[in-house]
Amino acid sequence: MQPKTIKLKNQTTNIMYWTLELASKLEDAPWPATKEELIDYATRSGAPLEVIENLEEIEDEGDIYESIEEIWPDYPSKEDFLWDEEEY
């Protein structure tokens, strides 16, 4: 899958997209981390090119990210997978 591309008045902009599979490649990243540290981790860990491209698309002002949720707010948390065992 390639990122969607929008062409606006002779300017091309890539749109960052995440899937659960792509975002999970950053689960074991050295959090907290800067954009550059995450790109380095993704490169060294052999993450798919799409992960690196998505990280490069982040508008960075030297921010430090505490978790994948700060990059992709829709990333499911562990609570999303828990259910009440008493119901079953």
Contacts in CASP RR format, 6 or more apart in sequence:
PFRMAT RR
TARGET T0000
AUTHOR 0000-0000-0000
METHOD contacts of the structure
MODEL  1
MQPKTIKLKNQTTNIMYWTLELASKLEDAPWPATKEELIDYATRSGAPLE
VIENLEEIEDEGDIYESIEEIWPDYPSKEDFLWDEEEY
1 17 0 8 1.000
1 19 0 8 1.000
1 50 0 8 1.000
2 50 0 8 1.000
3 14 0 8 1.000
3 15 0 8 1.000
3 16 0 8 1.000
3 17 0 8 1.000
3 50 0 8 1.000
3 53 0 8 1.000
3 54 0 8 1.000
3 57 0 8 1.000
4 14 0 8 1.000
4 15 0 8 1.000
4 17 0 8 1.000
5 12 0 8 1.000
5 13 0 8 1.000
5 14 0 8 1.000
5 15 0 8 1.000
6 12 0 8 1.000
6 13 0 8 1.000
6 15 0 8 1.000
7 13 0 8 1.000
14 53 0 8 1.000
14 57 0 8 1.000
15 57 0 8 1.000
16 53 0 8 1.000
16 54 0 8 1.000
16 57 0 8 1.000
16 58 0 8 1.000
17 50 0 8 1.000
17 54 0 8 1.000
18 54 0 8 1.000
18 71 0 8 1.000
18 72 0 8 1.000
18 74 0 8 1.000
18 75 0 8 1.000
20 75 0 8 1.000
20 76 0 8 1.000
22 47 0 8 1.000
22 48 0 8 1.000
22 50 0 8 1.000
22 51 0 8 1.000
22 54 0 8 1.000
23 68 0 8 1.000
23 71 0 8 1.000
23 72 0 8 1.000
23 75 0 8 1.000
25 42 0 8 1.000
25 45 0 8 1.000
25 47 0 8 1.000
25 48 0 8 1.000
25 51 0 8 1.000
26 38 0 8 1.000
26 41 0 8 1.000
26 42 0 8 1.000
26 47 0 8 1.000
26 51 0 8 1.000
26 68 0 8 1.000
26 71 0 8 1.000
27 68 0 8 1.000
28 45 0 8 1.000
29 37 0 8 1.000
29 38 0 8 1.000
29 41 0 8 1.000
29 42 0 8 1.000
29 68 0 8 1.000
30 37 0 8 1.000
30 41 0 8 1.000
31 65 0 8 1.000
31 66 0 8 1.000
31 67 0 8 1.000
32 64 0 8 1.000
32 65 0 8 1.000
32 66 0 8 1.000
33 41 0 8 1.000
33 64 0 8 1.000
33 65 0 8 1.000
34 60 0 8 1.000
34 62 0 8 1.000
34 63 0 8 1.000
34 64 0 8 1.000
34 65 0 8 1.000
35 55 0 8 1.000
35 58 0 8 1.000
35 60 0 8 1.000
35 62 0 8 1.000
35 63 0 8 1.000
35 65 0 8 1.000
38 55 0 8 1.000
38 65 0 8 1.000
38 71 0 8 1.000
39 52 0 8 1.000
39 55 0 8 1.000
39 56 0 8 1.000
41 47 0 8 1.000
42 51 0 8 1.000
42 52 0 8 1.000
42 55 0 8 1.000
43 52 0 8 1.000
55 71 0 8 1.000
58 71 0 8 1.000
65 71 0 8 1.000
68 75 0 8 1.000
69 75 0 8 1.000
69 77 0 8 1.000
END
